[in-house]
Amino acid sequence: MSSQKKLLLLFWLSVLVALLLVALFETDTLLPGALAGATSYEYIAAVVMQLLTIAFIPLALRLFKLKRVKADLSANPEQALSQWGVVRMSLLADPMLINTLLYYVFMNVAFGYMAIIGLLSMVFVYPSKSRCEQETR
């Protein structure tokens, strides 16, 4: 499987998992608001996820500008694109999925907003064929 196809699969799988979570909670298959009264857990989760979201989005968007990543892409383009592309996609997708889950667990809109921001950020690293070719040059 080519790096581009692997990254596309990871991209769409992340979006589909988020949509599946939304569907399961919105249809009351999973219980929304299960921890709505646990304010100390909610506070800790909110602070941690805000810090992770704020840190991971710029890092993911600038990852391929770092010297080490550029060197890896020059030395072994296909393998480095696959490896660093997965890291970049994970930096965006993992907090998005966690924020989606936490939104429904705590019913706190801050998590929902962070999940939406994560989803919008993923658009900027969409692994199209032309982007993958550009990043390996």
C-alpha positions as CSV (number, residue, x, y, z in Angstrom):
1,M,0.0,0.0,0.0
2,S,1.4,3.4,-1.0
3,S,2.0,6.0,1.7
4,Q,-0.6,8.3,0.1
5,K,-3.3,5.6,0.3
6,K,-2.3,4.7,3.8
7,L,-2.7,8.3,4.9
8,L,-6.0,8.7,3.1
9,L,-7.3,5.6,4.9
10,L,-6.2,7.0,8.2
11,F,-7.7,10.4,7.4
12,W,-11.1,9.0,6.4
13,L,-11.1,6.4,9.2
14,S,-10.6,9.1,11.8
15,V,-13.5,11.1,10.3
16,L,-15.7,8.0,10.2
17,V,-15.0,7.1,13.8
18,A,-15.9,10.6,14.9
19,L,-19.1,10.4,12.9
20,L,-19.9,7.0,14.4
21,L,-19.4,8.4,17.9
22,V,-21.7,11.3,17.1
23,A,-24.3,8.9,15.7
24,L,-24.1,6.5,18.7
25,F,-24.5,9.3,21.2
26,E,-27.2,11.2,19.3
27,T,-29.3,8.1,19.0
28,D,-28.9,7.4,22.7
29,T,-27.2,4.1,22.0
30,L,-24.5,5.4,24.3
31,L,-25.5,7.5,27.2
32,P,-24.7,11.2,26.7
33,G,-23.8,13.2,29.8
34,A,-22.7,10.2,31.8
35,L,-20.2,12.3,33.8
36,A,-22.0,15.7,33.5
37,G,-21.9,16.2,37.2
38,A,-18.2,15.3,37.8
39,T,-16.9,18.8,37.7
40,S,-13.3,18.1,38.9
41,Y,-12.8,15.4,36.2
42,E,-14.3,17.7,33.7
43,Y,-12.0,20.5,34.6
44,I,-8.9,18.4,34.4
45,A,-10.0,16.9,31.1
46,A,-10.8,20.4,29.7
47,V,-7.4,21.8,30.7
48,V,-5.5,18.8,29.4
49,M,-7.3,18.7,26.1
50,Q,-7.1,22.5,25.6
51,L,-3.3,22.3,26.1
52,L,-3.0,19.3,23.8
53,T,-5.1,20.8,21.1
54,I,-3.3,24.1,21.3
55,A,0.1,22.4,21.1
56,F,-0.6,19.7,18.6
57,I,-2.3,21.7,15.8
58,P,0.6,24.1,15.1
59,L,3.1,21.2,15.5
60,A,1.2,19.0,13.0
61,L,0.8,21.9,10.5
62,R,4.6,22.7,10.7
63,L,5.9,19.2,11.2
64,F,7.2,18.8,7.6
65,K,9.2,22.0,8.0
66,L,11.4,20.6,10.8
67,K,15.0,19.8,9.9
68,R,14.9,16.2,11.0
69,V,11.7,15.5,9.0
70,K,13.0,17.3,5.9
71,A,16.2,15.2,6.1
72,D,14.2,12.0,6.5
73,L,12.0,12.9,3.5
74,S,15.1,13.6,1.4
75,A,16.9,10.4,2.3
76,N,14.0,8.0,2.1
77,P,10.9,9.8,0.7
78,E,8.3,6.9,0.7
79,Q,9.1,5.5,4.1
80,A,9.5,8.9,5.7
81,L,6.2,10.2,4.2
82,S,4.4,7.2,5.6
83,Q,6.0,7.5,9.0
84,W,5.8,11.2,9.5
85,G,2.4,11.5,7.8
86,V,1.0,9.0,10.3
87,V,2.5,11.1,13.2
88,R,1.0,14.3,11.7
89,M,-2.4,12.7,11.2
90,S,-2.4,11.3,14.7
91,L,-1.5,14.7,16.2
92,L,-4.7,16.0,14.7
93,A,-7.0,13.0,14.7
94,D,-6.4,11.7,18.2
95,P,-7.3,14.9,20.1
96,M,-10.3,15.4,17.7
97,L,-11.6,11.9,18.6
98,I,-11.0,12.3,22.3
99,N,-12.7,15.8,22.3
100,T,-15.7,14.3,20.5
101,L,-16.0,11.6,23.1
102,L,-15.5,14.0,26.0
103,Y,-18.1,16.4,24.6
104,Y,-20.7,13.7,24.9
105,V,-19.5,12.3,28.2
106,F,-19.5,15.7,29.9
107,M,-21.9,17.6,27.6
108,N,-19.5,20.5,27.6
109,V,-19.4,22.6,24.4
110,A,-15.7,23.4,24.9
111,F,-14.9,19.9,23.9
112,G,-17.2,20.1,20.9
113,Y,-15.5,23.3,19.7
114,M,-12.1,21.7,20.1
115,A,-13.2,18.7,18.1
116,I,-14.5,20.9,15.3
117,I,-11.2,22.9,15.3
118,G,-9.3,19.6,15.0
119,L,-11.5,18.4,12.2
120,L,-11.0,21.7,10.3
121,S,-7.3,21.5,10.9
122,M,-7.2,18.0,9.3
123,V,-8.4,19.6,6.1
124,F,-5.1,21.5,5.8
125,V,-3.1,18.2,5.8
126,Y,-5.5,16.2,3.5
127,P,-3.1,13.6,1.9
128,S,-3.9,14.2,-1.8
129,K,-1.6,12.8,-4.4
130,S,-0.2,16.2,-5.3
131,R,0.4,17.1,-1.6
132,C,2.3,13.8,-1.0
133,E,4.4,14.3,-4.2
134,Q,5.1,17.9,-3.1
135,E,6.2,16.9,0.4
136,T,8.6,14.3,-0.9
137,R,10.4,16.7,-3.2
